[in-house]
Amino acid sequence: MTPDFRTTARKHLSRAKELLASGDDADLEFVALKLRKAMEALTYERSKIYSDDLGPEAMKTWQPRKLMQRMLEVDPHADKAAQISMGREPSPGKRPETMRLLGTDNVFDMKTLKKHYDALGAYLHTETLDQLYRGKTHDLEKLRKRCDAIVEAADIVLDSKIWNSSMANRGEIECHDCGSIIRRRLDRDGEPRVVQCWDCNASYTLTDIGNRKVNFEPRMQDVPCPVEGCSGSFPLWERELVAGTRWKCRDCGQALRLAPGVTIDENENTHYE
């Protein structure tokens, strides 16, 4: 059974509001805890539409920032709000003359997670020894303002009439290097983007080739063999174009290695620091 994270978020948010309304500063650390759990639940809910794309390891993490970052690697618009409209096509493939707005899918975005999630965590622990010796305690007024801001952001997300929408062009490929399955989505504007295999870091340029299809072009470079008289070359992945990479020429059998190069400076007037 799939967990109902949205309802879980509502419960945590409701309890946080009750505690905030008490006006008692002693309740603020419990507010912080409830709001952190609400942010986690909202991020878990968003991850549902990417569950097949994120990989099993990503689904084991509980930190919302790490999970959202993984989602953004799959879909650059994973944390962006989207308006959903519909209309009747005058003919197949033609844009409708009239569109009816169904609603806006508001998302708890990465910017908000970065700004508040870890900051709340600081209030769930005793001040550091350095802070205590300097007589510095938690700023509860600042915490209350932060909690109010989080409540406002979470309300906007939970008030959405639609959620977990994704209209991105999606594609998948078996990695040419390690065989892992790579699933990624293009930007909404269809611009090319660079993606990587999470298992071996092989990189590809993802492009739109029409008819809602995409192409994964390996980012490789043919490196010519330096042996005199040999016309062989060897394809290296972008990640391998660093000093120390070794391979054997397939034509002449010579062992080769990428290394930094040094040339003679013919300009005698060059100034050196």
N, C-alpha and C positions, 0 to 999 in steps of 0.2 A: 504493500500500500504506500502510495506517494505521500510524504508528509505535507500537511497544509501549513506552510511557513507563513503565509499571509495572515492567517488567523492567529498564529503564534505571535507575529509582530504586533498585531492589534492588541493582544492581551498584555504584552510587555509595555506597549505605549500607554495603554489605559492606566495601568498601575503606576507608571511614571508620572502621569498627569495628576493622579490622586495624591501622590507623595509631594509633588511640587506645590499643589494647592494648600497643603498643610502650613506652608510657610516656615516650617521648622528646619533649620540648617542641618540638624542631625539626620534628617531623612535624605539629604542630598547624595550621600554615597550609595544609597539604595536606588535612587533615581538614576545615577550614573550606570549602575549595573544593569538596570532594566533597559536603559536606552542602548547600551552596548549589545544586549541580546536582541533588541528590536532591529538594530542595524545588521546584525548577523543573519537574522531570519529573512530580512528583505533581500539581502544579497544571495542567500541560498535559494530564495524563490526565483530570483532572476536567472540563476544558473540552470534552472530546469530546462530552458529552451536550448541550452548548449551542452546538455548532459552527454550527448553522443560525440561531441567534439572536443571536450576538455581533457579526456584521458583519465584513467582510474586514479592516478596519484593526486591530481588536482581536486578530485571530489572528496579526498580524505582530510583536506585542510579546513580548519575552522576560522582562520583569520580572513575576514571579509576583503581586506585590501589585496591579499595574495590571490584570492579567488577572482576578484574583479579584474585584476591585472591579467590573469589567464584568459578571462572572457574577452578582454580588449585585444589580446593577441589573436583570438579567433575572429572577432568582429570589432573593428575600430569604433563602431557606434553602439556597443553593448551597454554603455552607461548614459546614452542620450535619449531624451524624450522624443516621442514620435506621434504625430497626428495621423489617425486612421480615417480615411474617407472612402466612400463607395459611390458608384454611379453606373448607369447602363451604357455600354459601348454602342455607338451608332453602327459600328461594324466591327468584326473581330480584329483586335489589336489597336483600334482607334480610341483615343482618349475621350471619355464621356464629356459632353458639353456641360452637364450639371453634376456636381459632386456633393454628397451629403456627409457632413462630419459626424463620425460615430463616437469620437472621443480622443483624448490624449493619453498616451501611455507614459506617465511620469516615472522616472527611475531614480533610485538612490544612487547618485553618481560617485565616481572616484574622488572628485574634488572634495565632496562633503565627507567621505570616509577618511581621507587623508587629514582633513582639518580637525575632525572631532574624535575619531575612534580611539586612537592612541592617547590623545589628550585626556579623555575620560579615564583611561586606565591608570593614569598617575594618581587619581584621587581614590583609587581602590586599594592603595598601599600606604603604609606609614611613610612619612617624609623620610628622605635620605638622611644619613648621619650628618652630612655636611649642612643640610637645611636645618636640622634640629639644633646643631651646635651654634648656628648663626641666628637661631630664634625665628626662622622663617617657616610659617605654616601654610597649609593649603588656602588659597584665595577662594573662599566659598561664594563670594559675590560674583566673581568671574565664572565659577562653575555653574551657578544658577543661570547666568546669561547664556552660557554655552548649551545648557540643557534646554532652555527655551528655544534656541535656534534649531536644535536637533528635532524637537517636537514639531516645530513648524514644518521642517523639511519632510519628516516622516508622514505628517498629515497629508501633505500634497501628494505623496506617492500612494498612500492608502485610499485617498479619495478618488483616485483614477477609476473610471468606469470600465476601462479595458487595461489589460496588463500582459506582459510577456509576449509582446509582438516582435517580429523580426522579418523585415522585407529584403534583407541583403541577398545578393547572388552568392550561392554557396557551391563549393566544389571539393573534391577529395582526390587524393592520389596516393599510390604506394611509393614511399621514399625510394629514390633510385639508389641510395647508398646503403640504407639499413633495412629497408622493407617495411618500416612502420607506416601506419595509415595516417596521413596528414589531412585534416579537414579545416578549411579556412573560408572566410567570407570577404567579399570586396567592400570597399567604401560605398556609401549610397550613391556617390557621384560616379562610380565605376572606374575611378582612377587606379592605375597599377599600384601594387604594394609589395614589399619584400616580406616574405614569411620564412620561418625556419622550422625544421623538424625538431621536436622536443627531445628526441632520443639521441640524435647524432649531430645536431646543429647544421646539417646541410641546408643551404638557403636556396630559395626559388623566387622568381618574380611572378606574381599572380596577376593575370590580365583577363579582361573581359573579351571573349571572342564571339559574342552575339548569341541570340536565342537562349539567354539565361545560362550560358555555359562559360566556364573559365578554363584558363590554361596555366599550368605550373611549368615555368621555364627554369631549368637548373642554372644556378649562377656559378658557372665554371669558366676557367680560362686555360687554353692550350699553351703549355710551356714547351718551347722548342729545346731539343737536346743540344748542348753546347759542343759535343764532340765533332771535330772537323770531319766533314764528309758524311755525317749522319743527318738525315732529313726527318728523323722521328720527332714526335711531340707527345706530350702526356697531359691529359685534362686534370686540373686540380680544382677542387671546390674552393669557393671564396674563403672559407675558414682555414684552408690549408696554405694560403698564400702568405706564409710567415717563415722567417728564418728557422731552419732546423728540419723542415719537412723533407722527407726522404722518399725516393722511388727509384725504380730501375727502368731504363729506357727499353721499350718493347721492341725497338728495331736493332740496336747494337748491343744491348745487354749491360751497358755501363751503369753503375750505381751513381745516382745523382742526389744532390742536396741543395735546397735553397739557402743562400747565405747573403749577408749584407755585402754590397760591393763598394770598392773604393777606387777612384780614378785620380789621375794627376791633374792638379789645377794649373793650367797653362798661363793663367793671368798672374804675372809677377807683382802686379800693383794691388792685389787683393789685400784688404785690411782685415786683420784678425784680432778678435777681442782676447 
